[in-house]
Amino acid sequence: MQKKNSSIGYLTHVLLPVLIYSGISGAVVGAVISLFSFVSDWLSEHSYEIYFFVKNNLYYLPLFFLGLAVLAVLMFLLLTKIPEVKGSGIPRTEGLLRGVLSFRWYRLVIGTLLGSFLSFFGGLSVGSEGPCVQLGAATSQGVSEIGKNDFAWRRYISTGGASTGIAVAFGAPLTGIIFSLEEVHKKIDPLLLVTVATSVFSGCFTSHAISSLWGGKGLLLPIAGTLQPIPVSQSWILLIIGLVCGVFSVLFNKLLLIADKHSAKTKAKQFVFILAIFVLSGIVGLCFLDSVGSGIRIIHKLLSGEYLLKYALLLLGLKLILVTLSLHSGITGGLFIPMLTIGALLGGVIGDIGIMFGMSESYYQTVILLSMAAFLGASIRTPITAMVLIVEATGAGSGFLSLGLEVFFAYIVAEMCQRIPIYHVFLEKEIERANVGKVLQSFSFELLVDGGSFAEGKVVREILWPVTCRIESISRREEVFVPDGRTKLEAGDILRFKAEGYDKAAIEEELCALVMNN
């Protein structure tokens, strides 16, 4: 009887809330991201057409740069009104999902949409995946608040929304699931996995249904022919790719940090930086049309073998400059696609040089894809996400062993250089900016686990506590003990928390939502 009651309790207090909350939230996020992606692709395509037209009709140059200046002014005004939409969006979203940052979801949704559209129409070197993650988390938070969901579930639901955002953006559901587990929460537990998976699959199903209205959405990186795995006899190629991508990822991260450190501290300088990146992107785009936008066009042409070595090197240099300065200016836009583009260009250079030294041309596509995954995985320290993304984006299942070896080799090289992952550094800076003038303090809480609360019956490790909190001890009847991750919480337990933070009331409110029956 007790086992039956336990099963009924799990069904009503865990599975049903997950299926209902995550399913509805995922469907809404899937619809929002589908429409966002459609408009983004439309703006990016028309931006390229405008660049192409002006390049062939130079008497339109004054009007062209006037248009870019107008976009820069609009971007500046937007960032002044809604500064939360600066940059990639992923670090800020991670802060929300870990319980160390907060934002007003409706401001973030509106600001992210407008800022992204301005960046894409201007042809800037930013991607849509960061904004998609932020839109997913903010939209999910909005669904939770409007639906008056239990507060204890909101970070779970928002995590599912963020995962759905990246899954729909790339057309890669497994990537979305793994990204939230590997990068955001850095743990796997059944409750989090089921919540995220429910949201992702609900969102992807909704996205497929909506995108079918305009012809559907194919693979992000379709490849021609069969992908040739690199044999053991050619393992020197793998060593070179891993070493080059690992070292280059460290240098790239260092470059981004330098840019962020010297970002504008006054509104006047910020406007100058924003105007400069729009104008510079316009100049470079007119001279080299393939540099317009996030870089996905470059990746497609590299995979088709359309670039010579010198041109690939030139584009690599230009993209490094444009991506770095885009971050420097604070414009809205993601880093995922630009990082994949830089990885692809590195792969193109390695492939061309390898062919000069006797490598078979049949491995050229493979080298590019391996370099993309290796560079991305090493830069943000998410090797599994990078591997799965390349497999889902290309539809290629062969050569997975080489892919795994390559990504982890580059990851190890980056770890040996002892550089902190780029998103982690940006998150720390976001926390500092959000708490200017406040003092980091230590707090202690003692809370009773109520019967019927979210925490009752769950083990410690599967609950999303604020990351700055830890349970020091549990008093259960006459016993006091230090719990581990496998300890199951019972009604009547007295939990003693130790926490650090800037806002004691906010931390206490979240802890109470988890352990008290509201």
C-alpha positions in Angstrom: 0.0 0.0 0.0 2.9 2.4 0.9 4.5 1.7 -2.5 1.3 2.3 -4.3 0.8 5.6 -2.5 4.4 6.6 -3.3 3.8 5.9 -7.0 0.6 7.9 -7.0 2.4 10.8 -5.2 5.2 10.7 -7.8 2.6 10.8 -10.6 0.6 13.7 -9.2 3.5 15.8 -7.7 6.2 15.2 -10.3 5.2 13.7 -13.6 2.0 15.5 -14.1 3.4 19.0 -13.3 6.4 18.2 -15.6 4.2 17.1 -18.5 1.8 20.0 -18.1 4.1 22.9 -17.2 7.0 21.9 -19.5 4.7 20.7 -22.3 2.8 24.0 -22.5 5.9 26.1 -22.0 7.8 24.2 -24.6 5.0 24.6 -27.2 4.9 28.3 -26.6 8.7 28.7 -26.9 8.7 26.5 -30.0 6.2 28.8 -31.7 8.0 32.0 -30.6 11.5 30.7 -31.7 10.1 29.5 -35.0 8.6 32.9 -35.9 11.8 34.6 -34.6 14.0 32.3 -36.8 11.8 33.0 -39.8 12.0 36.7 -39.5 15.7 36.5 -38.7 16.4 34.5 -41.8 14.4 36.8 -43.9 16.2 39.9 -42.5 19.6 38.2 -43.0 18.8 37.2 -46.6 17.6 40.7 -47.5 20.6 42.2 -45.8 22.9 40.2 -48.0 20.9 41.2 -51.1 21.2 44.9 -50.1 25.0 44.5 -49.7 25.2 42.7 -53.1 23.1 45.4 -54.8 25.2 48.3 -53.3 28.4 46.6 -54.2 27.3 46.6 -57.8 25.7 50.1 -57.6 28.2 52.2 -55.7 26.3 55.5 -56.2 24.0 54.1 -53.4 26.9 54.2 -50.9 25.7 57.4 -49.1 22.2 56.0 -48.6 23.6 52.6 -47.6 25.8 54.1 -44.8 23.0 56.4 -43.7 20.9 53.3 -43.2 23.6 51.7 -41.1 23.9 54.8 -39.0 20.1 54.8 -38.4 20.3 51.1 -37.3 23.2 52.0 -35.0 21.2 54.9 -33.4 18.2 52.5 -32.9 20.5 49.9 -31.3 22.0 52.5 -29.0 18.6 53.7 -27.9 17.4 50.2 -27.3 20.5 49.3 -25.2 20.0 52.5 -23.2 16.4 51.6 -22.4 16.9 47.8 -21.9 20.6 47.2 -21.1 19.8 43.5 -20.3 19.9 42.6 -24.0 23.5 43.5 -24.5 25.7 40.8 -25.9 25.1 37.1 -26.3 22.4 36.5 -23.7 23.6 33.0 -22.8 25.6 34.1 -19.7 22.7 36.2 -18.4 20.3 33.3 -19.0 22.6 30.9 -17.1 22.6 33.4 -14.2 18.8 33.2 -14.1 18.7 29.4 -14.3 21.2 29.1 -11.5 19.4 31.5 -9.3 22.0 34.3 -9.2 20.3 36.8 -11.6 16.8 37.9 -12.3 15.1 39.9 -15.0 11.7 41.1 -16.1 10.7 38.6 -18.8 8.5 40.9 -21.0 11.3 43.6 -21.2 13.8 40.9 -22.2 11.6 39.3 -24.8 10.8 42.7 -26.5 14.4 43.9 -26.3 15.9 40.7 -27.5 13.6 40.6 -30.5 14.3 44.2 -31.5 18.0 44.1 -30.9 18.5 40.9 -32.8 16.6 42.1 -35.8 18.7 45.3 -35.9 21.9 43.2 -35.8 20.8 40.8 -38.4 19.5 43.4 -40.8 22.8 45.3 -40.4 24.7 42.3 -41.5 26.7 42.1 -38.3 28.8 39.1 -37.3 26.5 37.7 -34.6 24.3 34.6 -34.5 20.7 34.0 -33.4 21.4 31.1 -31.0 22.2 33.3 -28.0 19.1 35.4 -28.4 17.1 32.1 -28.9 18.3 30.8 -25.6 17.4 34.0 -23.8 14.1 34.2 -25.6 13.3 30.6 -24.6 14.1 31.2 -20.9 12.3 34.6 -20.7 9.2 33.2 -22.6 9.0 30.2 -20.2 9.3 32.5 -17.2 6.4 34.5 -18.7 4.3 31.4 -19.2 5.0 30.3 -15.6 4.0 33.7 -14.2 0.9 34.1 -16.4 -0.2 30.6 -15.6 0.6 31.1 -11.9 2.7 27.9 -11.8 4.2 26.8 -8.5 7.2 29.0 -7.9 9.4 26.0 -7.1 9.0 24.8 -10.7 10.0 28.0 -12.4 13.7 27.5 -12.8 13.0 24.0 -14.1 10.6 25.3 -16.6 12.9 28.2 -17.6 15.7 25.7 -18.1 13.5 23.7 -20.4 12.6 26.9 -22.3 16.3 27.8 -22.7 17.0 24.3 -24.0 14.1 24.5 -26.4 15.4 27.8 -27.7 18.7 26.3 -28.8 17.1 23.1 -29.9 14.7 24.9 -32.3 17.3 27.4 -33.4 19.7 24.6 -34.6 17.0 22.0 -35.4 18.9 19.8 -32.9 16.8 18.5 -29.9 19.5 16.4 -28.3 21.9 19.4 -28.4 19.4 21.5 -26.6 18.9 18.9 -23.9 22.6 18.2 -23.4 23.5 22.0 -23.4 21.4 22.7 -20.4 22.8 19.7 -18.5 26.5 20.1 -19.4 26.8 23.9 -19.6 24.0 25.4 -17.5 23.6 23.1 -14.4 26.6 20.9 -14.9 24.7 17.8 -13.6 22.3 15.1 -14.7 19.3 14.0 -12.6 16.1 12.4 -13.6 13.8 15.3 -12.7 15.8 17.9 -14.6 16.3 15.6 -17.6 12.5 14.8 -17.9 11.6 18.4 -17.5 14.0 19.6 -20.2 13.3 16.7 -22.6 9.5 17.3 -22.3 9.9 21.0 -23.1 12.3 20.4 -26.0 10.3 17.7 -27.7 7.1 19.7 -27.3 8.8 22.8 -28.7 10.4 20.9 -31.6 7.1 19.3 -32.5 5.4 22.8 -32.5 8.3 24.3 -34.5 8.0 21.6 -37.2 4.3 22.1 -37.5 4.7 25.9 -37.8 7.8 25.8 -40.1 6.0 23.4 -42.5 3.8 26.4 -43.4 6.7 28.0 -45.3 8.3 24.8 -46.5 9.9 23.3 -43.4 13.5 23.6 -42.1 16.3 21.3 -43.3 19.6 20.5 -41.8 21.7 23.5 -40.6 24.8 22.1 -42.3 23.9 19.7 -45.0 27.0 18.0 -46.5 27.4 16.6 -50.0 28.1 12.9 -50.4 29.4 10.6 -47.7 31.6 11.9 -44.8 34.9 10.2 -44.9 36.2 9.2 -41.5 40.0 9.8 -41.0 41.8 6.4 -40.6 44.3 5.5 -37.9 47.1 5.8 -40.5 46.3 9.5 -40.9 46.1 10.2 -37.1 48.6 13.0 -37.4 45.7 15.1 -38.9 43.7 14.6 -35.7 46.6 15.7 -33.5 47.1 18.9 -35.6 43.4 19.7 -35.5 43.2 19.2 -31.8 46.3 21.2 -31.0 45.5 24.1 -33.3 41.8 24.4 -32.3 42.7 24.0 -28.6 45.3 26.7 -28.6 43.3 29.0 -30.9 40.2 28.7 -28.6 42.3 30.0 -25.7 43.6 32.9 -27.8 40.1 33.7 -29.0 38.7 33.7 -25.5 41.5 36.0 -24.4 40.7 38.3 -27.2 37.0 38.4 -26.2 38.0 39.1 -22.6 40.2 42.0 -23.6 37.4 43.4 -25.7 34.9 43.1 -22.8 37.4 44.7 -20.4 37.7 47.7 -22.6 34.0 48.1 -23.4 32.4 51.5 -23.2 31.9 52.9 -19.7 29.9 56.0 -20.9 26.9 56.4 -23.1 28.9 58.6 -25.5 31.6 56.0 -26.0 29.0 53.3 -26.3 27.3 55.1 -29.1 30.7 55.6 -30.9 31.5 51.8 -30.6 28.0 50.8 -31.9 28.2 53.2 -34.8 31.8 52.0 -35.5 30.9 48.3 -35.7 27.9 49.0 -38.0 30.1 51.1 -40.3 33.0 48.7 -40.2 30.7 45.7 -40.9 29.3 47.6 -43.9 32.8 48.4 -45.3 34.1 44.8 -44.9 30.8 43.4 -46.1 30.9 45.4 -49.3 34.5 44.3 -49.9 33.9 40.7 -49.0 30.3 39.7 -49.3 30.7 36.3 -47.6 31.6 38.1 -44.4 28.1 39.5 -44.1 26.1 38.1 -41.2 26.8 35.3 -38.7 29.0 33.3 -41.0 26.7 30.4 -41.9 27.2 31.2 -45.6 31.0 30.8 -45.1 30.6 27.4 -43.5 28.4 26.2 -46.5 31.0 27.4 -49.0 33.9 25.9 -47.1 32.1 22.5 -47.0 31.7 22.8 -50.8 35.4 23.5 -51.2 34.9 27.0 -52.8 37.7 28.8 -51.0 41.4 29.0 -51.6 43.8 29.0 -48.7 44.6 32.7 -48.9 40.9 33.7 -49.0 40.1 31.4 -46.0 43.0 33.0 -44.0 41.7 36.5 -44.9 38.1 35.7 -43.8 39.4 34.1 -40.6 41.2 37.4 -39.7 38.2 39.5 -40.7 35.8 37.4 -38.7 38.0 37.5 -35.6 38.0 41.3 -35.8 34.3 41.7 -36.4 33.2 39.2 -33.8 35.5 40.7 -31.2 34.4 44.3 -31.9 30.7 43.3 -32.0 31.1 42.0 -28.4 33.1 45.2 -27.6 30.2 47.4 -28.7 27.6 45.4 -26.7 25.2 44.8 -29.6 22.6 42.1 -29.3 23.7 38.8 -30.9 25.0 35.3 -30.2 28.5 33.8 -30.4 27.7 30.1 -31.3 27.5 30.5 -35.1 30.4 32.9 -35.2 32.5 30.4 -33.2 31.5 27.6 -35.5 32.5 29.8 -38.4 35.9 30.5 -37.0 36.3 26.7 -36.3 35.3 26.0 -39.9 37.8 28.5 -41.3 40.5 27.0 -39.1 39.5 23.6 -40.5 39.6 24.9 -44.1 43.2 26.2 -43.5 44.3 23.0 -41.9 42.6 21.0 -44.7 44.3 23.0 -47.5 47.7 22.7 -45.8 47.2 19.0 -45.1 46.4 18.4 -48.8 49.7 20.1 -49.7 51.5 17.5 -47.4 49.7 14.5 -48.9 46.4 14.3 -47.1 43.6 12.9 -49.3 41.1 15.6 -50.5 38.3 13.2 -49.5 39.0 14.2 -45.8 38.5 17.9 -46.4 34.9 18.1 -45.3 35.7 15.9 -42.3 38.6 18.2 -41.2 36.2 21.2 -41.3 33.5 19.5 -39.2 36.1 18.2 -36.7 37.6 21.7 -36.4 34.2 23.3 -35.8 33.3 20.9 -33.0 36.8 21.0 -31.5 37.0 24.8 -31.5 33.5 25.2 -30.0 33.9 22.5 -27.4 37.2 23.9 -26.2 36.1 27.5 -26.2 33.1 27.1 -24.0 34.2 23.7 -22.5 31.2 21.8 -23.6 32.7 18.9 -25.5 29.6 16.6 -25.5 27.3 19.5 -26.7 29.8 20.3 -29.5 29.9 16.7 -30.7 26.2 16.1 -30.7 25.5 19.5 -32.4 27.8 18.6 -35.4 26.1 15.2 -35.7 22.6 16.6 -35.6 23.4 19.7 -37.7 24.9 17.6 -40.5 23.0 14.3 -40.2 26.3 12.5 -40.4 26.7 9.6 -38.0 30.0 8.2 -39.4 33.3 9.2 -38.0 31.9 9.7 -34.5 35.0 8.1 -32.8 37.3 10.6 -34.6 34.9 13.4 -33.6 35.0 12.4 -30.0 38.8 12.1 -29.9 39.2 15.4 -31.6 36.9 17.4 -29.4 38.4 16.0 -26.2 41.9 16.5 -27.3 41.2 20.2 -28.0 39.4 20.4 -24.7 42.4 19.0 -22.8 44.7 21.5 -24.6 42.5 24.3 -23.5 42.3 23.0 -19.9 46.1 22.7 -19.8 46.3 26.4 -20.5 44.2 27.0 -17.4 41.8 29.4 -19.0 38.2 29.8 -17.5 35.4 29.0 -20.0 34.3 32.1 -21.7 30.6 32.0 -20.7 31.6 31.5 -17.1 33.7 34.6 -17.1 30.9 36.6 -18.8 28.5 35.3 -16.2 30.7 36.5 -13.3 30.9 40.0 -15.0 27.1 40.0 -15.4 26.7 39.3 -11.7 29.1 42.1 -10.8 27.2 44.6 -13.1 23.8 43.6 -11.7 25.0 44.1 -8.1 27.0 47.3 -8.3 27.1 49.1 -5.0 26.0 45.9 -3.1 28.1 43.9 -0.7 28.5 40.1 -1.0 27.3 38.6 2.3 27.0 35.2 4.0 23.6 34.1 5.3 22.3 31.2 7.4 18.8 29.8 7.2 16.9 27.2 9.1 13.8 25.9 7.4 11.3 23.1 8.0 10.3 20.7 5.2 6.5 20.8 5.0 4.4 17.8 4.0 3.3 18.1 0.4 6.1 20.6 -0.4 8.1 20.4 -3.6 11.2 19.1 -1.7 9.4 16.3 0.2 10.4 12.9 -1.0 13.1 14.2 -3.4 16.8 13.5 -3.0 19.0 16.5 -2.4 20.9 16.4 -5.7 17.8 16.5 -7.9 16.5 19.8 -6.5 17.7 23.1 -8.1 18.8 24.9 -5.1 20.3 28.4 -5.6 24.0 27.7 -6.6 25.2 29.9 -3.8 23.4 27.7 -1.1 24.4 24.4 0.5 22.8 22.3 3.2 25.1 22.2 6.2 23.0 19.7 8.2 19.6 18.1 8.6 17.8 17.5 11.9 15.5 14.5 11.6 13.7 13.5 14.8 16.5 13.1 17.3 19.3 12.8 14.8 21.5 15.6 13.2 23.6 14.6 10.2 25.4 16.0 7.2 23.5 15.0 4.0 25.0 13.9 0.7 23.4 14.1 -2.8 21.5 10.9 -2.3 19.8 11.9 0.9 16.0 11.8 0.6 14.2 14.7 2.3 11.2 13.9 4.6 8.4 16.1 6.0 9.5 17.4 9.3 13.2 17.7 8.4 14.9 20.8 9.6 17.4 22.0 7.0 20.2 24.4 7.9 21.5 26.3 4.9 24.6 28.3 4.4 24.5 30.8 1.5 26.3 33.7 -0.1 24.6 36.5 -2.0 23.6 40.1 -2.4 19.9 39.7 -1.7 19.0 37.7 1.4 15.3 38.1 0.9 15.4 36.7 -2.6 17.4 33.7 -1.6 15.1 33.0 1.4 12.0 33.3 -0.9 13.3 30.7 -3.3 14.3 28.3 -0.5 10.9 28.7 1.1 9.2 28.0 -2.2 11.1 24.7 -2.4 10.6 23.4 1.2 7.3 24.9 2.3 3.8 23.9 1.2 2.4 27.1 -0.3 
